[in-house]
Amino acid sequence: MNEIEKAIELMAKGKLVVYPTDTLYALGANIFIEEAVMRIYEIKRRPLELQLPICISSVKEIEKYAYVNELASKMAKKFLPGKLTIILYKKDIIPDYISKEKIAIRVPANEIAMQISKYFPVTVTSANLHGMVAPYEIKIAKKQLGKSVAMYIDAGKLHGVPSTIVDLSEGEIKVIREGAIKKEELNV
């Protein structure tokens, strides 16, 4: 069994895994296992009102989990897979403990992240304590999260700048966080 298969097996059983994306290391849990998702909030000391983004394996999957408007479709074609997180109105398949109304979706341009999220969507919050340094190296994640995680997948030093987050739910671009993609690059 390789590292990716082991990570998928662990998350299928409700365990947490730190995995690489195209920006930072993420703390992953199977979004359909509530106890695992709640453990992320506990471990990160993250406020419950801060909803968790999800990682999926392909752009075409977005429609399975969210209502895609014309702008979102154009943005996805231009920037995904990549360093963009898009927020859309969620579909009922997304549990309310992940998000009540809207869902933040990532399709990272990272082979490991894409392989892991092929079997079920996983959380894609940074693998750090809330408010602390976001990990671009596995040692930073390990120092903050320690033994609370079942597995760490080390892919070396990553890009280090978080994804840009845009809310596209109303059919216009609302930048929530400017990150790896600058505001002026977001025109479609």
N, C-alpha and C positions, 0 to 999 in steps of 0.2 A: 504494500500500500504506500503510495507516495504522499507527500505533505498535503497536497490539495485534497486528496481523498480522505485523509485523516481529519482534516479541518471540517469537511462536509459531514463526516460521520459524527464528530463531536458536536457540531451545531445542530444536527438532526436530533441529538439527545439532550438538547437544551444547554449545552456548554458554550462558553465564550471563547472567541479566537481573535487575536490581533493579526491583521493581514494588511498587505500594502495596497495602496491605490496609486493613481498617477500624481498625487499631491503629497499626502501624508499617510501615516499608519492609522488604520481604522479599527475600532472595537466592534466585532461582529457577533450578532446573535440571529438565529432564525426568527423572523418577525412573527411567526405564527405560534411561538411558544412564549406565553405571557410572562412566566416566571423568569425566563432568560432575559427578556426585555427589561423587566423590573430590576433585575440584578445589575444591569448596565447603569441605571439611574443611581442605584445604591453605591456601586463601586466608584463611579465617576464623581459622586456627590453632586449630581446634576439636578437642578430643580425640575420637578415633574411637569411644570407648564412649558418647558422647552421641549418641543416634540422632536422625535428622532427621524433623521433622514434615512431613506432606504437605498440600497445598492441593488441594481438589477443587471442582467447580463447583456441586454441588447436594447437598441432604440425602439424596435418594433414591440417590445414588451410593455412599454410605457402605457399603451392603450388598455392593457389588462388591469392596470392599477389606478389609472387616473383618466379624467376627461380631458382629452387633448383638443385644444382649439388651433386655429390656423397659425397663429403666432408661435405657439409651442412647437408645432410641427416644423416650422421653418427653423426655429432655434435649435431643435434637436438635430435636424439634418446638417446644420452648419457646424455645431459645436460638440456633438456627441457621437461616439464615445469621446470623453474629454473632461476638462477641468471646470465643468459647469453643473450646478445643482439647480433643477427647475422645480418650482412649486406650482401645483395644480390642484383642482378639486379632486378629492379621492373617490374611488369607487368602493362599494361595500365590502369587497374582498380584503381591504386594509382594516385590520382590527382597530377599534376605538382607542385602545391603550397605546397604539402607535401614533394615531392622529385622529382628531374628531372631525375635521372638515376638509383640510387641505393636506397634501402630502408632498414632501421634498424628496425628489428622485435624483439619483446619481447613476450614470453609466460610465464608470471610470475607464480610461484607456490603459488598463493594466490587465495583463493576461491572467494573473492569479485572482484578482478581484472578479473578473468576468467568469472564470471557471467556477469559483466558489458560489457565485450567485445564480448559476444555471439551474440549480436544483430547487432553490427557494430564495426569495428576497432576503437580504440580510441588512442589519443596521450598519450604517456607515458614519457613525460619529467618531471624532478623533479619539485615539487611544491614550487619553490623558485624564488627569483629575480636572474637574471643571475649573476653568480660569487659569490653569497652569499651561506651560509650554506645550504646544501641539507637536507630536513626535514625527520628525523626519528621519530619525534613526531608531532602530528597534530598542537600543539600550535606554533611550529616553522613555519609551513606553514601559519597559520592564521596571525601571526605577520608580515610576509612578504607580503602576498597577500590580506589580509583583506577582504573587501566587494566586491572585483572584481570577486569573485567566488560565484556561486549560492548555492553550497552545499559542505560541508566537511564531509567525512566519517571517523570517528575515530576508528581505530583498535588497539589503544595502541601503545606502543613503538615497532618500527620495527628494523630489522637487522642493518640498518644504513650504510652499505657499498654499494656503487652503483654496478650495474651489470658490468660484464666484457664485453667489446665490441670487437667483432672480425669481420673483413671483410673477408668473404669466397667467394666473387664473382668471383675470379679468380681460385678457386679450391685449394687454399692454405691458411693457417692460418696467417692472418696479425692482430696482436693485436693493436687495436686503443686505448683502455683504459683497464688497468688491474684493476679489482675491486674485487668482492666477490670470483671469481674463479681465482686462480693464473695461470700464464703462464705455469708453469710446469704441471699443471693438465689438460691442454687442448689437450693432445695427444689422438687420437682416433684410 
